[in-house]
Amino acid sequence: MNLDWLDAFLISGLFSVVVIVGLGLLLHLQLGLTRIANFGVVGFFGIGMYSFGVLFTKVDWPFGDLWAFLISLAFGTLVAGLSGLLVGWLIADLDEDGVLVGTLGFATAVFILATTEQDLTGGALGLGGLKFPYDVGTVKADEFLWLVIVSIVVALIFLYVWWVHRTPYGRLLIAIGGNEPLAKSLGKPAFRTKLWLFAVGSAGMGLIGALFGVMERFLAPENLGIDVTLAAMVALVLGGTARAWGAVIGGFLIIGFFDIIVQSYLPLPKEWYGQAIPNIKEIVFGALLIVVLLFRPLGILGDMRRDKLMRRVHG
C-alpha cells in the first residue's frame, strides 16, 4: 500500500478527532439526553486502555496475536463497563454536584492506580509492548488501516446514538433528563435506566481507550490527563449537547483545528510542541466552554428537533 501522498501527522490528527468524536457521542447520551454530567470520561477511557494493555502484554497467550488482541479488547471493555456500573450505582441518586465530584474522583483514582501500580502498569515509566493485530507492510500503512478501523467503530457508535433518538428508550432518557421525579411518578424505571446507560456508555469509552492505546503503542499516565474529558465535553457543548451530530461537528472544529491545523501545518517554534501547545489547548478549551455556555448554551446546532420524529411516530 503506497501512502507517500499521506502525511503521517494528518493520520495522527484525524485519529485524535475520531477518538474525541466517539467519546463525545457517548457523553451525549449521558449528558445531552439524561443530564448525567460525567466528568470522569478519561477515567473509563483509561481503565479500558490499561486493562486491555496489561492483559495483552503481560499474559503469555497460547494462541496467535489476533485472538489475544480480541480477548484483551473484550476484557478492557468489560472492566470499563463494570466500573461504570459501580460508579453509576454510587452517583445515580446524587445531585449534580455529587455526580461531578464522584466521576472526577473516579478519574483521579484511575490516574493514581496507573501511576503507582508499577508491576502492572509500569507506573510513571509507562507500559510498552502494544502492537497492531496485523502487519500490512509499513508503519504508516498500519496506522492508516487502524484509523479506518477505529472510524468504523465510531461510525457504529453514531448509528447507535441515532437509533436511540428514534426509539421509546431514547424518549425515556429524555424524559428522565427533563424531569426525573415526574418520570418516576409515572412508573418509569429511572434508576435502572440511568444505571444501564452509564454502564454501556462507560464500556464504550473503555473500548475507545483500548483502541487508542493500540495506536499509541505505549501507555503512560500522561494519556489520562483532564484534557481528554475537557476535549470531549467542549466538542459536545460546542456542537450541541442535545443533537446527535453535535459531538461530530464539535470534534472536527476543536480537535481538527488544534491537532491538524495548528500542530501540523502552522510554522510554530519547535520548543512550543513540548509544553506550550498542550497548555494553550487546555486554556482555550476551558475558555471556549465558558463562552459557549454563556452566549450559545445549546451549541451550534441548538436544541433537538422532534417535529419530524413526532409526525413519524404519531402519523
C-alpha positions in Angstrom: 0.0 0.0 0.0 1.6 3.2 -1.2 0.8 6.1 1.1 3.5 8.5 0.2 0.9 11.1 -0.6 -0.5 10.9 3.0 1.2 12.9 5.8 1.8 10.9 9.0 0.8 13.9 11.1 -2.5 14.0 9.3 -3.2 10.4 10.2 -2.4 11.2 13.9 -4.6 14.3 13.8 -7.5 12.6 12.2 -7.2 9.7 14.7 -7.4 12.2 17.6 -10.6 13.7 16.0 -12.2 10.3 15.7 -11.4 9.4 19.3 -12.9 12.6 20.7 -16.0 12.3 18.5 -16.5 8.8 19.8 -16.2 9.9 23.4 -18.4 12.9 22.7 -21.2 10.7 21.2 -21.2 8.5 24.3 -21.2 11.6 26.5 -24.1 12.9 24.5 -26.3 10.0 25.7 -25.3 10.7 29.3 -25.2 14.5 29.4 -27.2 15.6 26.4 -30.2 13.3 26.9 -30.2 12.1 30.6 -28.4 15.1 32.1 -25.7 12.9 33.8 -22.7 15.3 34.0 -20.0 12.7 33.6 -16.7 14.5 34.3 -14.9 11.2 34.6 -14.8 10.3 30.9 -11.0 9.9 31.0 -11.3 7.5 33.9 -13.4 5.0 31.9 -11.3 5.7 28.9 -8.1 5.0 30.9 -9.3 1.9 32.7 -10.3 0.3 29.5 -7.0 1.2 27.9 -4.8 -0.1 30.8 -7.0 -3.2 31.3 -6.5 -4.1 27.7 -2.8 -3.2 27.7 -1.9 -5.2 30.8 -3.7 -8.3 29.7 -2.4 -8.1 26.1 1.3 -7.6 27.1 1.6 -9.4 30.4 -0.1 -12.7 29.6 1.7 -15.5 27.7 -1.0 -16.3 25.3 -1.0 -19.9 23.8 -2.5 -18.7 20.5 -2.0 -16.0 17.9 -1.9 -12.3 18.3 -5.3 -11.7 16.8 -7.2 -13.9 19.4 -5.1 -12.4 22.2 -5.9 -8.9 20.9 -9.7 -9.6 20.7 -9.9 -11.3 24.2 -7.9 -8.4 25.7 -10.1 -5.8 23.9 -13.2 -7.5 25.2 -11.7 -7.6 28.7 -10.8 -3.9 28.7 -14.4 -3.1 27.5 -15.9 -5.3 30.2 -13.8 -3.8 33.0 -14.8 -0.3 31.9 -18.5 -1.3 31.8 -18.4 -2.9 35.3 -16.6 0.2 36.6 -19.4 2.3 35.1 -22.0 0.0 36.7 -20.4 0.6 40.1 -19.8 4.3 39.7 -23.3 4.7 38.2 -24.8 2.9 41.2 -23.0 5.3 43.6 -24.0 8.5 41.8 -27.4 7.6 40.5 -29.3 9.4 43.3 -26.9 12.3 43.8 -27.4 15.8 42.8 -25.3 17.5 40.0 -22.5 18.5 42.4 -22.3 14.9 43.8 -22.2 13.5 40.3 -19.4 15.9 39.4 -17.3 15.0 42.5 -18.0 11.3 42.1 -17.0 11.0 38.5 -14.0 13.3 38.9 -12.9 11.2 41.9 -13.1 8.0 39.8 -10.9 9.5 37.1 -8.4 10.6 39.7 -8.4 7.1 41.2 -7.6 5.6 37.8 -4.8 8.0 37.3 -3.3 7.2 40.7 -3.5 3.5 40.0 -1.9 3.9 36.7 1.0 5.8 38.3 1.5 3.7 41.4 0.9 0.1 40.3 4.3 -0.2 38.7 4.3 -4.0 38.5 1.1 -4.0 36.3 1.1 -0.6 34.5 4.8 0.3 34.5 4.0 3.3 36.8 5.3 6.7 35.7 7.6 5.0 33.3 4.7 3.6 31.2 3.8 0.3 29.7 5.1 -0.7 26.3 4.8 -3.7 24.0 1.4 -2.9 22.4 1.1 -3.5 18.7 -1.4 -3.8 15.9 -3.0 -7.2 15.4 -1.8 -7.2 11.8 1.1 -6.1 9.7 0.4 -4.7 6.2 3.9 -3.5 5.4 4.9 -0.2 6.8 4.2 1.8 10.0 2.2 4.4 8.1 0.1 1.7 6.4 -0.6 0.0 9.7 -1.6 3.4 11.3 -3.8 4.3 8.3 -5.6 1.0 8.5 -6.1 1.4 12.2 -7.6 4.9 11.6 -10.1 3.3 9.2 -11.0 0.5 11.7 -11.5 3.0 14.6 -13.5 5.3 12.3 -15.8 2.4 11.5 -16.2 1.7 15.3 -17.1 5.3 15.9 -19.5 5.3 13.0 -21.3 2.3 14.5 -21.5 4.3 17.8 -23.0 7.2 15.9 -25.6 4.9 14.3 -26.5 3.6 17.8 -26.9 7.1 19.1 -29.0 8.0 16.0 -31.2 4.9 16.7 -31.6 5.8 20.3 -33.1 9.2 19.4 -35.8 7.4 17.4 -36.9 4.7 19.9 -39.0 4.7 23.1 -35.8 4.1 25.0 -34.5 7.4 23.8 -37.7 9.2 24.7 -37.4 7.6 28.2 -33.9 9.0 28.5 -35.1 12.5 27.5 -38.0 12.2 30.0 -35.6 11.3 32.8 -33.2 14.1 31.9 -36.1 16.6 31.7 -37.9 15.8 34.9 -36.8 12.7 36.7 -39.3 12.9 39.6 -42.2 13.1 37.1 -40.8 10.2 35.2 -40.7 8.2 38.4 -44.2 9.2 39.3 -45.4 7.7 36.0 -43.8 4.4 36.9 -40.7 4.7 34.7 -37.6 2.8 35.9 -35.4 5.9 36.2 -32.7 4.3 38.4 -32.3 1.2 36.4 -32.3 3.1 33.1 -29.6 5.5 34.3 -27.5 2.7 35.7 -27.7 0.7 32.4 -27.0 3.8 30.3 -23.9 4.7 32.4 -22.6 1.1 32.3 -23.0 0.9 28.5 -21.5 4.4 27.9 -18.6 3.6 30.2 -17.9 0.3 28.3 -17.9 2.2 25.1 -15.4 4.7 26.5 -13.2 1.9 27.7 -13.3 0.3 24.2 -12.2 3.6 22.6 -9.4 3.8 25.2 -8.2 0.4 24.3 -8.2 1.2 20.6 -6.4 4.5 21.4 -3.7 2.5 23.3 -3.0 0.4 20.2 -2.3 3.4 18.1 -0.1 4.9 20.9 1.7 1.5 21.4 3.0 2.9 24.7 0.7 3.7 27.7 1.7 6.4 30.1 -0.2 8.3 32.9 0.1 11.4 30.7 -2.6 9.8 28.5 -5.0 10.2 31.3 -5.0 14.0 31.6 -8.1 16.1 32.2 -7.7 17.3 28.6 -9.4 14.1 27.3 -12.6 14.8 29.3 -12.4 18.5 28.5 -12.0 17.9 24.8 -15.0 15.6 24.6 -17.1 17.9 26.7 -16.2 21.1 24.8 -16.7 19.3 21.5 -20.2 18.2 22.6 -21.2 21.6 24.1 -19.9 23.5 21.1 -21.7 21.3 18.6 -24.8 20.9 20.7 -25.4 18.6 23.6 -29.0 17.8 22.5 -28.1 16.7 18.9 -26.6 13.5 17.7 -24.4 15.5 15.2 -23.2 17.8 18.0 -20.2 15.8 19.0 -19.2 15.2 15.4 -19.2 18.8 14.4 -17.6 20.0 17.6 -14.9 17.3 17.5 -13.9 18.3 14.0 -13.9 22.0 14.9 -11.8 21.9 18.0 -9.6 18.9 17.7 -9.3 19.2 13.9 -8.1 22.8 14.5 -5.5 22.1 17.2 -4.3 18.6 16.3 -4.2 19.1 12.5 -4.0 22.7 11.5 -2.1 24.2 14.5 0.3 21.3 15.2 0.8 20.0 11.7 0.7 23.0 9.3 1.4 26.2 11.2 5.1 27.3 11.3 5.4 27.4 15.1 8.7 27.3 17.1 9.8 23.7 17.8 10.1 24.3 21.5 6.4 25.0 21.7 5.4 21.4 20.9 6.7 20.2 24.3 4.6 22.1 26.9 3.2 25.3 25.3 0.7 23.9 22.8 -0.9 21.3 25.2 -1.2 24.0 27.9 -2.6 26.5 25.4 -5.1 23.9 24.2 -6.4 23.3 27.7 -6.7 27.1 28.3 -8.6 27.6 25.0 -10.9 24.6 25.7 -11.8 25.9 29.1 -12.4 29.4 27.8 -14.4 28.2 24.8 -16.6 26.1 27.1 -17.4 29.2 29.3 -18.1 31.4 26.2 -20.4 28.8 24.6 -22.3 28.2 27.8 -22.7 32.0 28.3 -23.7 33.0 24.7 -24.8 29.8 23.0 -25.8 27.3 25.7 -27.5 25.0 23.2 -24.4 24.9 20.9 -24.1 25.5 17.2 -26.9 23.1 16.3 -29.2 24.2 19.1 -32.0 22.2 20.7 -33.1 18.8 19.3 -35.8 18.8 16.6 -38.6 16.5 17.5 -41.2 17.7 14.9 -40.4 15.3 12.1 -39.9 12.4 14.6 -43.2 13.1 16.3 -45.0 13.2 12.9 -43.5 9.8 12.0 -44.4 8.3 15.4 -47.9 9.6 15.6 -48.7 9.8 12.0 
